[in-house]
């Protein structure tokens, strides 16, 4: 790493970004922090920015408050709402990383003359590629599969070789940071407090009883409104006379129908991806794929044509959801990804 260069650290007021800023300063970087306001949750930003300011004071660094709420609404929040409206299962964190955290934040870094951007993600990078973090329970490389490859040389991830317990212990040893070390972890989707349905209900009527159908299109029961369901869900709908558990196989928003069936019908052997984003030139290749963040990677064959591609699985997966993200790996190296369609 090049020492003495300016790095802009995205700081949330949490332990991961706090320790990242400390480690970079110890390595000799000129550190500045930035808190990104992404949404309008009452009291949320004031409390978190106060923590960022306290860390800034402790380190003797400048911290910025950057209001990106308009861009976030347009690029991430509206995408989240519209995807569910269309019967899809979105991944707002992946889109936020592409357009906001490693998009708008890069523009802000340019405006203050910062060569590097750092975050508290549990990820590794060698300046050319992104790799899985050391802590298998915290690895967040999946969420960066849609990041533009041009920004990778500027990204620093100080926690790539750390495990979460050691990060908390490190912060707990620093007096002014002890409360940050033990605070509750933030939710996965920053603007979802309890459930995604609560967010959707602010924008539309989600309680619209409709028909539950089988794979042949026969009406077999009822449900409470298609937006309550994602692929693989097995509760909250009624199937007449069912003896075996039934799962949501597909969502038909235009008809306000959900298609249900037994677990074996959730099995997928191939799928298509769009908005393909790769960190190196490839057209046809074997690799590993993760179809959701908390699933294991499985071997597959990928054939690409432009920004679309077909993924043929060597092992089947269950509960494949349109709109979700497929992240592609070569061992522990992230190749890129695409949107399942």
TORKOL-4160 file (C-alpha; in steps of 0.2 Angstrom, whole numbers, padded with zeros to 4 digits, m for minus):
341
<pt num="1" X="0000" Y="0000" Z="0000"/>
<pt num="2" X="0006" Y="0018" Z="m0004"/>
<pt num="3" X="0008" Y="0028" Z="0012"/>
<pt num="4" X="0005" Y="0046" Z="0015"/>
<pt num="5" X="m0010" Y="0046" Z="0002"/>
<pt num="6" X="m0027" Y="0053" Z="0006"/>
<pt num="7" X="m0040" Y="0041" Z="0009"/>
<pt num="8" X="m0059" Y="0044" Z="0012"/>
<pt num="9" X="m0067" Y="0032" Z="0024"/>
<pt num="10" X="m0086" Y="0029" Z="0023"/>
<pt num="11" X="m0090" Y="0030" Z="0042"/>
<pt num="12" X="m0107" Y="0025" Z="0049"/>
<pt num="13" X="m0104" Y="0027" Z="0067"/>
<pt num="14" X="m0102" Y="0008" Z="0069"/>
<pt num="15" X="m0087" Y="m0002" Z="0075"/>
<pt num="16" X="m0082" Y="m0009" Z="0058"/>
<pt num="17" X="m0079" Y="0008" Z="0049"/>
<pt num="18" X="m0072" Y="0015" Z="0065"/>
<pt num="19" X="m0058" Y="0002" Z="0066"/>
<pt num="20" X="m0055" Y="0004" Z="0048"/>
<pt num="21" X="m0051" Y="0022" Z="0050"/>
<pt num="22" X="m0040" Y="0019" Z="0065"/>
<pt num="23" X="m0030" Y="0005" Z="0055"/>
<pt num="24" X="m0028" Y="0016" Z="0040"/>
<pt num="25" X="m0021" Y="0031" Z="0050"/>
<pt num="26" X="m0009" Y="0019" Z="0059"/>
<pt num="27" X="m0003" Y="0013" Z="0042"/>
<pt num="28" X="0002" Y="0031" Z="0038"/>
<pt num="29" X="m0013" Y="0037" Z="0027"/>
<pt num="30" X="m0020" Y="0054" Z="0028"/>
<pt num="31" X="m0038" Y="0049" Z="0033"/>
<pt num="32" X="m0054" Y="0059" Z="0031"/>
<pt num="33" X="m0071" Y="0052" Z="0036"/>
<pt num="34" X="m0088" Y="0054" Z="0028"/>
<pt num="35" X="m0105" Y="0050" Z="0034"/>
<pt num="36" X="m0118" Y="0047" Z="0021"/>
<pt num="37" X="m0136" Y="0052" Z="0024"/>
<pt num="38" X="m0145" Y="0040" Z="0013"/>
<pt num="39" X="m0163" Y="0041" Z="0020"/>
<pt num="40" X="m0175" Y="0051" Z="0031"/>
<pt num="41" X="m0177" Y="0040" Z="0047"/>
<pt num="42" X="m0180" Y="0051" Z="0061"/>
<pt num="43" X="m0166" Y="0054" Z="0073"/>
<pt num="44" X="m0156" Y="0041" Z="0065"/>
<pt num="45" X="m0143" Y="0052" Z="0057"/>
<pt num="46" X="m0140" Y="0064" Z="0071"/>
<pt num="47" X="m0136" Y="0050" Z="0083"/>
<pt num="48" X="m0124" Y="0041" Z="0071"/>
<pt num="49" X="m0115" Y="0057" Z="0065"/>
<pt num="50" X="m0112" Y="0061" Z="0083"/>
<pt num="51" X="m0102" Y="0045" Z="0085"/>
<pt num="52" X="m0093" Y="0049" Z="0069"/>
<pt num="53" X="m0088" Y="0066" Z="0075"/>
<pt num="54" X="m0082" Y="0058" Z="0091"/>
<pt num="55" X="m0071" Y="0046" Z="0082"/>
<pt num="56" X="m0065" Y="0061" Z="0071"/>
<pt num="57" X="m0060" Y="0070" Z="0087"/>
<pt num="58" X="m0051" Y="0055" Z="0094"/>
<pt num="59" X="m0041" Y="0053" Z="0078"/>
<pt num="60" X="m0039" Y="0071" Z="0074"/>
<pt num="61" X="m0046" Y="0069" Z="0057"/>
<pt num="62" X="m0059" Y="0079" Z="0047"/>
<pt num="63" X="m0076" Y="0072" Z="0045"/>
<pt num="64" X="m0089" Y="0076" Z="0032"/>
<pt num="65" X="m0108" Y="0075" Z="0032"/>
<pt num="66" X="m0114" Y="0070" Z="0014"/>
<pt num="67" X="m0132" Y="0071" Z="0010"/>
<pt num="68" X="m0135" Y="0058" Z="m0004"/>
<pt num="69" X="m0153" Y="0055" Z="0000"/>
<pt num="70" X="m0160" Y="0061" Z="m0017"/>
<pt num="71" X="m0148" Y="0050" Z="m0027"/>
<pt num="72" X="m0151" Y="0035" Z="m0015"/>
<pt num="73" X="m0170" Y="0037" Z="m0017"/>
<pt num="74" X="m0169" Y="0037" Z="m0035"/>
<pt num="75" X="m0156" Y="0023" Z="m0037"/>
<pt num="76" X="m0160" Y="0012" Z="m0023"/>
<pt num="77" X="m0176" Y="0015" Z="m0013"/>
<pt num="78" X="m0187" Y="0017" Z="m0029"/>
<pt num="79" X="m0179" Y="0002" Z="m0037"/>
<pt num="80" X="m0183" Y="m0008" Z="m0021"/>
<pt num="81" X="m0201" Y="m0002" Z="m0022"/>
<pt num="82" X="m0204" Y="m0005" Z="m0040"/>
<pt num="83" X="m0195" Y="m0022" Z="m0040"/>
<pt num="84" X="m0208" Y="m0029" Z="m0027"/>
<pt num="85" X="m0222" Y="m0021" Z="m0037"/>
<pt num="86" X="m0216" Y="m0030" Z="m0052"/>
<pt num="87" X="m0216" Y="m0047" Z="m0042"/>
<pt num="88" X="m0197" Y="m0047" Z="m0041"/>
<pt num="89" X="m0185" Y="m0049" Z="m0027"/>
<pt num="90" X="m0173" Y="m0035" Z="m0027"/>
<pt num="91" X="m0156" Y="m0033" Z="m0018"/>
<pt num="92" X="m0154" Y="m0015" Z="m0013"/>
<pt num="93" X="m0137" Y="m0017" Z="m0005"/>
<pt num="94" X="m0129" Y="m0022" Z="m0021"/>
<pt num="95" X="m0137" Y="m0007" Z="m0031"/>
<pt num="96" X="m0132" Y="0005" Z="m0017"/>
<pt num="97" X="m0114" Y="m0001" Z="m0018"/>
<pt num="98" X="m0113" Y="0001" Z="m0037"/>
<pt num="99" X="m0121" Y="0018" Z="m0038"/>
<pt num="100" X="m0119" Y="0026" Z="m0021"/>
<pt num="101" X="m0105" Y="0019" Z="m0010"/>
<pt num="102" X="m0093" Y="0016" Z="m0024"/>
<pt num="103" X="m0102" Y="0028" Z="m0036"/>
<pt num="104" X="m0107" Y="0045" Z="m0028"/>
<pt num="105" X="m0094" Y="0042" Z="m0014"/>
<pt num="106" X="m0080" Y="0041" Z="m0027"/>
<pt num="107" X="m0086" Y="0058" Z="m0035"/>
<pt num="108" X="m0085" Y="0066" Z="m0018"/>
<pt num="109" X="m0067" Y="0058" Z="m0015"/>
<pt num="110" X="m0062" Y="0067" Z="m0031"/>
<pt num="111" X="m0069" Y="0083" Z="m0025"/>
<pt num="112" X="m0058" Y="0083" Z="m0009"/>
<pt num="113" X="m0042" Y="0076" Z="m0018"/>
<pt num="114" X="m0043" Y="0058" Z="m0010"/>
<pt num="115" X="m0035" Y="0045" Z="m0020"/>
<pt num="116" X="m0043" Y="0030" Z="m0011"/>
<pt num="117" X="m0060" Y="0026" Z="m0004"/>
<pt num="118" X="m0061" Y="0014" Z="0011"/>
<pt num="119" X="m0076" Y="0005" Z="0020"/>
<pt num="120" X="m0078" Y="m0007" Z="0034"/>
<pt num="121" X="m0083" Y="m0021" Z="0022"/>
<pt num="122" X="m0076" Y="m0038" Z="0026"/>
<pt num="123" X="m0068" Y="m0040" Z="0009"/>
<pt num="124" X="m0050" Y="m0042" Z="0002"/>
<pt num="125" X="m0044" Y="m0033" Z="m0014"/>
<pt num="126" X="m0027" Y="m0032" Z="m0022"/>
<pt num="127" X="m0031" Y="m0017" Z="m0032"/>
<pt num="128" X="m0036" Y="m0027" Z="m0047"/>
<pt num="129" X="m0048" Y="m0039" Z="m0040"/>
<pt num="130" X="m0060" Y="m0042" Z="m0026"/>
<pt num="131" X="m0058" Y="m0057" Z="m0015"/>
<pt num="132" X="m0069" Y="m0065" Z="m0001"/>
<pt num="133" X="m0065" Y="m0059" Z="0017"/>
<pt num="134" X="m0056" Y="m0070" Z="0029"/>
<pt num="135" X="m0071" Y="m0071" Z="0041"/>
<pt num="136" X="m0083" Y="m0083" Z="0032"/>
<pt num="137" X="m0098" Y="m0077" Z="0042"/>
<pt num="138" X="m0095" Y="m0059" Z="0038"/>
<pt num="139" X="m0088" Y="m0060" Z="0020"/>
<pt num="140" X="m0097" Y="m0046" Z="0010"/>
<pt num="141" X="m0089" Y="m0049" Z="m0007"/>
<pt num="142" X="m0106" Y="m0054" Z="m0014"/>
<pt num="143" X="m0113" Y="m0036" Z="m0012"/>
<pt num="144" X="m0099" Y="m0029" Z="m0023"/>
<pt num="145" X="m0102" Y="m0040" Z="m0039"/>
<pt num="146" X="m0110" Y="m0025" Z="m0048"/>
<pt num="147" X="m0097" Y="m0012" Z="m0044"/>
<pt num="148" X="m0089" Y="m0004" Z="m0059"/>
<pt num="149" X="m0071" Y="m0012" Z="m0062"/>
<pt num="150" X="m0063" Y="0005" Z="m0065"/>
<pt num="151" X="m0065" Y="0010" Z="m0046"/>
<pt num="152" X="m0057" Y="m0006" Z="m0039"/>
<pt num="153" X="m0039" Y="0001" Z="m0039"/>
<pt num="154" X="m0045" Y="0015" Z="m0028"/>
<pt num="155" X="m0054" Y="0003" Z="m0015"/>
<pt num="156" X="m0046" Y="m0001" Z="0002"/>
<pt num="157" X="m0054" Y="m0014" Z="0014"/>
<pt num="158" X="m0044" Y="m0014" Z="0030"/>
<pt num="159" X="m0054" Y="m0028" Z="0038"/>
<pt num="160" X="m0052" Y="m0041" Z="0025"/>
<pt num="161" X="m0041" Y="m0052" Z="0036"/>
<pt num="162" X="m0050" Y="m0048" Z="0052"/>
<pt num="163" X="m0064" Y="m0058" Z="0060"/>
<pt num="164" X="m0078" Y="m0049" Z="0069"/>
<pt num="165" X="m0074" Y="m0054" Z="0086"/>
<pt num="166" X="m0056" Y="m0047" Z="0085"/>
<pt num="167" X="m0063" Y="m0030" Z="0078"/>
<pt num="168" X="m0075" Y="m0028" Z="0093"/>
<pt num="169" X="m0061" Y="m0033" Z="0105"/>
<pt num="170" X="m0049" Y="m0020" Z="0097"/>
<pt num="171" X="m0062" Y="m0006" Z="0098"/>
<pt num="172" X="m0066" Y="m0011" Z="0116"/>
<pt num="173" X="m0048" Y="m0008" Z="0121"/>
<pt num="174" X="m0050" Y="0010" Z="0116"/>
<pt num="175" X="m0058" Y="0020" Z="0130"/>
<pt num="176" X="m0068" Y="0032" Z="0120"/>
<pt num="177" X="m0074" Y="0019" Z="0108"/>
<pt num="178" X="m0081" Y="0006" Z="0121"/>
<pt num="179" X="m0099" Y="0009" Z="0118"/>
<pt num="180" X="m0097" Y="0008" Z="0099"/>
<pt num="181" X="m0088" Y="m0009" Z="0101"/>
<pt num="182" X="m0103" Y="m0016" Z="0110"/>
<pt num="183" X="m0118" Y="m0008" Z="0101"/>
<pt num="184" X="m0131" Y="m0018" Z="0091"/>
<pt num="185" X="m0126" Y="m0021" Z="0073"/>
<pt num="186" X="m0136" Y="m0011" Z="0060"/>
<pt num="187" X="m0149" Y="m0020" Z="0050"/>
<pt num="188" X="m0144" Y="m0028" Z="0033"/>
<pt num="189" X="m0155" Y="m0015" Z="0023"/>
<pt num="190" X="m0153" Y="0002" Z="0031"/>
<pt num="191" X="m0171" Y="0008" Z="0028"/>
<pt num="192" X="m0180" Y="m0007" Z="0033"/>
<pt num="193" X="m0183" Y="m0007" Z="0052"/>
<pt num="194" X="m0193" Y="m0023" Z="0054"/>
<pt num="195" X="m0200" Y="m0030" Z="0038"/>
<pt num="196" X="m0200" Y="m0025" Z="0020"/>
<pt num="197" X="m0219" Y="m0026" Z="0019"/>
<pt num="198" X="m0220" Y="m0011" Z="0031"/>
<pt num="199" X="m0209" Y="m0001" Z="0019"/>
<pt num="200" X="m0220" Y="m0006" Z="0004"/>
<pt num="201" X="m0236" Y="m0002" Z="0013"/>
<pt num="202" X="m0231" Y="0016" Z="0014"/>
<pt num="203" X="m0232" Y="0017" Z="m0005"/>
<pt num="204" X="m0246" Y="0005" Z="m0010"/>
<pt num="205" X="m0260" Y="m0006" Z="m0004"/>
<pt num="206" X="m0251" Y="m0023" Z="m0001"/>
<pt num="207" X="m0267" Y="m0032" Z="0007"/>
<pt num="208" X="m0276" Y="m0037" Z="m0009"/>
<pt num="209" X="m0283" Y="m0055" Z="m0007"/>
<pt num="210" X="m0280" Y="m0065" Z="m0023"/>
<pt num="211" X="m0279" Y="m0083" Z="m0030"/>
<pt num="212" X="m0266" Y="m0096" Z="m0026"/>
<pt num="213" X="m0263" Y="m0107" Z="m0041"/>
<pt num="214" X="m0254" Y="m0123" Z="m0045"/>
<pt num="215" X="m0241" Y="m0125" Z="m0060"/>
<pt num="216" X="m0255" Y="m0129" Z="m0072"/>
<pt num="217" X="m0264" Y="m0113" Z="m0068"/>
<pt num="218" X="m0278" Y="m0121" Z="m0057"/>
<pt num="219" X="m0285" Y="m0111" Z="m0043"/>
<pt num="220" X="m0280" Y="m0121" Z="m0027"/>
<pt num="221" X="m0282" Y="m0108" Z="m0013"/>
<pt num="222" X="m0280" Y="m0090" Z="m0008"/>
<pt num="223" X="m0267" Y="m0077" Z="m0002"/>
<pt num="224" X="m0267" Y="m0060" Z="0006"/>
<pt num="225" X="m0259" Y="m0050" Z="m0008"/>
<pt num="226" X="m0244" Y="m0055" Z="m0019"/>
<pt num="227" X="m0232" Y="m0042" Z="m0012"/>
<pt num="228" X="m0232" Y="m0052" Z="0005"/>
<pt num="229" X="m0222" Y="m0066" Z="m0004"/>
<pt num="230" X="m0205" Y="m0070" Z="m0011"/>
<pt num="231" X="m0200" Y="m0086" Z="m0020"/>
<pt num="232" X="m0198" Y="m0101" Z="m0008"/>
<pt num="233" X="m0209" Y="m0094" Z="0006"/>
<pt num="234" X="m0220" Y="m0108" Z="0013"/>
<pt num="235" X="m0232" Y="m0099" Z="0025"/>
<pt num="236" X="m0245" Y="m0085" Z="0024"/>
<pt num="237" X="m0256" Y="m0093" Z="0010"/>
<pt num="238" X="m0270" Y="m0106" Z="0009"/>
<pt num="239" X="m0270" Y="m0122" Z="m0001"/>
<pt num="240" X="m0286" Y="m0132" Z="m0001"/>
<pt num="241" X="m0283" Y="m0150" Z="0005"/>
<pt num="242" X="m0264" Y="m0149" Z="0005"/>
<pt num="243" X="m0255" Y="m0163" Z="0014"/>
<pt num="244" X="m0237" Y="m0159" Z="0010"/>
<pt num="245" X="m0229" Y="m0141" Z="0013"/>
<pt num="246" X="m0231" Y="m0130" Z="m0002"/>
<pt num="247" X="m0219" Y="m0116" Z="m0007"/>
<pt num="248" X="m0221" Y="m0100" Z="m0018"/>
<pt num="249" X="m0214" Y="m0105" Z="m0035"/>
<pt num="250" X="m0218" Y="m0089" Z="m0045"/>
<pt num="251" X="m0227" Y="m0072" Z="m0043"/>
<pt num="252" X="m0239" Y="m0065" Z="m0056"/>
<pt num="253" X="m0242" Y="m0047" Z="m0051"/>
<pt num="254" X="m0254" Y="m0043" Z="m0066"/>
<pt num="255" X="m0266" Y="m0056" Z="m0060"/>
<pt num="256" X="m0262" Y="m0054" Z="m0041"/>
<pt num="257" X="m0258" Y="m0073" Z="m0041"/>
<pt num="258" X="m0245" Y="m0084" Z="m0033"/>
<pt num="259" X="m0240" Y="m0100" Z="m0040"/>
<pt num="260" X="m0236" Y="m0114" Z="m0027"/>
<pt num="261" X="m0230" Y="m0132" Z="m0027"/>
<pt num="262" X="m0220" Y="m0144" Z="m0017"/>
<pt num="263" X="m0202" Y="m0142" Z="m0013"/>
<pt num="264" X="m0195" Y="m0152" Z="m0027"/>
<pt num="265" X="m0203" Y="m0140" Z="m0039"/>
<pt num="266" X="m0192" Y="m0126" Z="m0032"/>
<pt num="267" X="m0177" Y="m0135" Z="m0039"/>
<pt num="268" X="m0168" Y="m0125" Z="m0053"/>
<pt num="269" X="m0154" Y="m0131" Z="m0064"/>
<pt num="270" X="m0151" Y="m0116" Z="m0075"/>
<pt num="271" X="m0156" Y="m0098" Z="m0077"/>
<pt num="272" X="m0152" Y="m0082" Z="m0086"/>
<pt num="273" X="m0144" Y="m0066" Z="m0080"/>
<pt num="274" X="m0144" Y="m0048" Z="m0086"/>
<pt num="275" X="m0135" Y="m0032" Z="m0082"/>
<pt num="276" X="m0119" Y="m0043" Z="m0082"/>
<pt num="277" X="m0104" Y="m0034" Z="m0074"/>
<pt num="278" X="m0087" Y="m0043" Z="m0075"/>
<pt num="279" X="m0070" Y="m0038" Z="m0069"/>
<pt num="280" X="m0061" Y="m0046" Z="m0083"/>
<pt num="281" X="m0065" Y="m0051" Z="m0101"/>
<pt num="282" X="m0074" Y="m0068" Z="m0102"/>
<pt num="283" X="m0087" Y="m0075" Z="m0113"/>
<pt num="284" X="m0089" Y="m0094" Z="m0109"/>
<pt num="285" X="m0082" Y="m0101" Z="m0093"/>
<pt num="286" X="m0084" Y="m0113" Z="m0078"/>
<pt num="287" X="m0085" Y="m0105" Z="m0061"/>
<pt num="288" X="m0094" Y="m0104" Z="m0044"/>
<pt num="289" X="m0111" Y="m0095" Z="m0042"/>
<pt num="290" X="m0120" Y="m0088" Z="m0026"/>
<pt num="291" X="m0138" Y="m0085" Z="m0030"/>
<pt num="292" X="m0141" Y="m0076" Z="m0013"/>
<pt num="293" X="m0130" Y="m0069" Z="0000"/>
<pt num="294" X="m0133" Y="m0083" Z="0013"/>
<pt num="295" X="m0131" Y="m0098" Z="0001"/>
<pt num="296" X="m0116" Y="m0108" Z="m0003"/>
<pt num="297" X="m0108" Y="m0106" Z="m0020"/>
<pt num="298" X="m0111" Y="m0120" Z="m0032"/>
<pt num="299" X="m0101" Y="m0125" Z="m0048"/>
<pt num="300" X="m0109" Y="m0119" Z="m0064"/>
<pt num="301" X="m0105" Y="m0115" Z="m0083"/>
<pt num="302" X="m0108" Y="m0097" Z="m0089"/>
<pt num="303" X="m0111" Y="m0092" Z="m0107"/>
<pt num="304" X="m0112" Y="m0073" Z="m0110"/>
<pt num="305" X="m0118" Y="m0063" Z="m0125"/>
<pt num="306" X="m0116" Y="m0044" Z="m0122"/>
<pt num="307" X="m0125" Y="m0040" Z="m0105"/>
<pt num="308" X="m0135" Y="m0056" Z="m0104"/>
<pt num="309" X="m0130" Y="m0073" Z="m0101"/>
<pt num="310" X="m0135" Y="m0091" Z="m0097"/>
<pt num="311" X="m0129" Y="m0100" Z="m0081"/>
<pt num="312" X="m0130" Y="m0119" Z="m0081"/>
<pt num="313" X="m0129" Y="m0127" Z="m0064"/>
<pt num="314" X="m0118" Y="m0142" Z="m0060"/>
<pt num="315" X="m0128" Y="m0144" Z="m0044"/>
<pt num="316" X="m0147" Y="m0138" Z="m0042"/>
<pt num="317" X="m0152" Y="m0124" Z="m0031"/>
<pt num="318" X="m0168" Y="m0121" Z="m0022"/>
<pt num="319" X="m0179" Y="m0105" Z="m0022"/>
<pt num="320" X="m0171" Y="m0095" Z="m0037"/>
<pt num="321" X="m0179" Y="m0078" Z="m0037"/>
<pt num="322" X="m0180" Y="m0066" Z="m0052"/>
<pt num="323" X="m0172" Y="m0049" Z="m0047"/>
<pt num="324" X="m0160" Y="m0057" Z="m0035"/>
<pt num="325" X="m0141" Y="m0056" Z="m0039"/>
<pt num="326" X="m0130" Y="m0070" Z="m0045"/>
<pt num="327" X="m0112" Y="m0067" Z="m0039"/>
<pt num="328" X="m0099" Y="m0077" Z="m0049"/>
<pt num="329" X="m0082" Y="m0083" Z="m0041"/>
<pt num="330" X="m0066" Y="m0091" Z="m0046"/>
<pt num="331" X="m0061" Y="m0099" Z="m0030"/>
<pt num="332" X="m0061" Y="m0085" Z="m0018"/>
<pt num="333" X="m0060" Y="m0071" Z="m0031"/>
<pt num="334" X="m0075" Y="m0062" Z="m0037"/>
<pt num="335" X="m0077" Y="m0062" Z="m0056"/>
<pt num="336" X="m0093" Y="m0051" Z="m0056"/>
<pt num="337" X="m0111" Y="m0054" Z="m0057"/>
<pt num="338" X="m0128" Y="m0051" Z="m0064"/>
<pt num="339" X="m0147" Y="m0050" Z="m0061"/>
<pt num="340" X="m0157" Y="m0066" Z="m0061"/>
<pt num="341" X="m0170" Y="m0065" Z="m0074"/>
